[in-house]
Amino acid sequence: MTELGDEITRTAGDRQLIIVRDHDGRIKAFDNVYTHRRSKIVEDMPMTDSENVMGIKCPHHLCTYDLDGNLRRTPKISRKSP
């Protein structure tokens, strides 16, 4: 994981993790679970595989998170007026 956006998945105990290198070169880990559906956001990758991404996208509603874990887009979630 030497490049910006490098991403891998790992298991730590009973937790599934997404590990990424952010814009500042730091390595960050996030739970690999979409809170709405309780499913994996990123499918497991073999130990030797990594991906290079600029964000993390949920396969259900296509919500996109940046490399710091902040929600950036929610294209398939309706926005109802009060």
C-alpha positions as CSV (number, residue, x, y, z in Angstrom):
1,M,0.0,0.0,0.0
2,T,2.3,2.7,-1.2
3,E,0.1,4.9,-3.4
4,L,-2.8,7.3,-2.6
5,G,-6.1,5.3,-2.7
6,D,-4.5,1.9,-2.3
7,E,-7.2,-0.3,-0.7
8,I,-7.3,-3.8,0.8
9,T,-9.7,-5.8,3.0
10,R,-8.8,-7.7,6.1
11,T,-10.4,-9.4,9.0
12,A,-9.5,-8.5,12.6
13,G,-11.2,-10.8,15.1
14,D,-14.8,-10.7,14.0
15,R,-14.6,-7.3,12.2
16,Q,-14.3,-6.9,8.5
17,L,-12.1,-3.9,7.6
18,I,-11.4,-1.7,4.6
19,I,-7.9,-0.3,4.8
20,V,-6.9,2.6,2.6
21,R,-4.0,5.1,2.1
22,D,-5.5,8.6,2.3
23,H,-4.5,11.9,0.7
24,D,-2.0,12.7,3.4
25,G,-0.3,9.3,3.0
26,R,-1.8,7.9,6.2
27,I,-3.3,4.4,6.4
28,K,-6.8,4.3,7.7
29,A,-9.1,1.4,8.5
30,F,-13.0,1.4,8.4
31,D,-15.6,-1.2,9.2
32,N,-16.4,-2.9,5.9
33,V,-20.2,-2.8,6.5
34,Y,-22.9,-0.7,5.0
35,T,-24.9,0.4,8.1
36,H,-28.3,0.5,6.2
37,R,-28.1,-3.1,5.0
38,R,-25.4,-4.6,7.3
39,S,-23.6,-6.0,4.2
40,K,-20.1,-5.7,3.0
41,I,-19.2,-2.5,1.1
42,V,-16.1,-4.0,-0.5
43,E,-15.8,-7.7,-1.3
44,D,-12.9,-9.6,0.2
45,M,-9.5,-9.5,-1.7
46,P,-6.8,-12.1,-1.5
47,M,-3.7,-11.1,0.7
48,T,-1.7,-10.3,-2.4
49,D,-4.3,-8.2,-4.1
50,S,-5.0,-4.5,-3.6
51,E,-7.0,-1.9,-5.5
52,N,-6.4,1.7,-6.1
53,V,-9.5,3.9,-5.4
54,M,-10.4,7.5,-4.9
55,G,-13.4,6.7,-2.7
56,I,-15.4,3.8,-1.3
57,K,-18.8,3.1,-3.0
58,C,-21.6,1.1,-1.4
59,P,-23.1,-1.4,-4.0
60,H,-26.7,-1.0,-2.6
61,H,-27.4,2.7,-2.9
62,L,-24.2,3.8,-4.5
63,C,-23.3,6.1,-1.6
64,T,-19.7,7.3,-1.9
65,Y,-17.3,7.9,0.9
66,D,-14.0,9.7,0.6
67,L,-10.7,8.2,1.8
68,D,-11.3,9.8,5.2
69,G,-14.6,7.9,5.6
70,N,-16.8,11.0,5.0
71,L,-20.1,10.5,3.1
72,R,-19.8,12.4,-0.2
73,R,-22.7,11.3,-2.4
74,T,-26.1,9.5,-1.9
75,P,-27.5,9.3,-5.4
76,K,-30.1,6.5,-4.7
77,I,-31.4,7.8,-1.4
78,S,-34.5,10.0,-1.7
79,R,-34.4,13.4,-0.2
80,K,-37.9,14.2,1.1
81,S,-38.9,17.7,2.0
82,P,-40.3,18.2,5.6
